[in-house]
Amino acid sequence: MANAKDYSVEEKLSSLVHLQKIESKMDEISILKGELPMEVSDLEDEIQGLHAREHRIEEEVNGISEFIEQKKELIKEAQSLIKKYEKQSENVKNNREFEAVNKEVEMQTLEIRLAEKHMKDAAEEIADKARVLDAAKRKIEEKETNLKHKKGELEKIISETEKEENEFQALAQEAKKKVDQRLLASYERIRKNYRNGLSVVPILRDACGGCYNAIPPQRQSEIRQHKKIIVCENCGRILVDEELFEDAKSHA
């Protein structure tokens, strides 16, 4: 096989059109998939984030529950101390001892009230977090149902097109070997600039097949001669005459 640099301009253009035809077929398959791959990926990321949030809320609820248990223990201890001080008050010898014992009882009573307030606030916080957690779980369920549906759609398209797509990918790799490397680099750069992936286009009705800008007759004549690579002055796409384009298509 001759190197790509030994090919004539016509052969180079024909190889490029052949590659364009193959990759356009691959683009058609991508269009079938549409936004599904991105939607599936976004949903998976969103569900992962929701699960992390769910786990975080559950840890916070567990922490608050532990806090409540600690306050319950504190109340038990305070109640036990009150009973102890009340028993001591029965044996006090003077007013000073009586006041000291009463002060301890008052302090423990305040500890109980404070602990009960903390427990009430904590219980309300748990109730709030329970509502948030329930909403998060419902949202996860909704997103997972949507994800299952989207994955099903995508898997169906993949199963129907995988063989064809693999064949086109192999053909594209083989076709690229026959294209001049500098020309290939220009082709790929132009291809990335346009959503429809068209880098090489024919002249149709005296206009560029990509942007539909009019091509002067003299320019069209130069394109038909296949002596040099000519690009559209408006969109930068590589131009070929319709006959070469169709001939390359028939051999694709």
Buried (B, 14 or more C-beta within 10 A) or exposed (E): EEEBEEBEBBBBBBBBBBBBBBBBBBBEBEEEBEEBBEBBEBBBEBBEEBBEBBEEBEEBBEEBEEBBEEBEEBBEBBBEBBEBBEEBBEEBEEEEEEEBBBEBBEBBEEBBEBBEEBBEEBEEBBEEBEEBBEEBBEBBEEBBEBBEEBBEBBEEBBEEBEEEBEEBEEBBEEBBEBBBEEBBEBBBEBBEEBEEBBBBBBBEEEBBBBBBEEBEEEBBEBBBEBEEBBBBEBBBBBBBBBEBBEBBEEEB
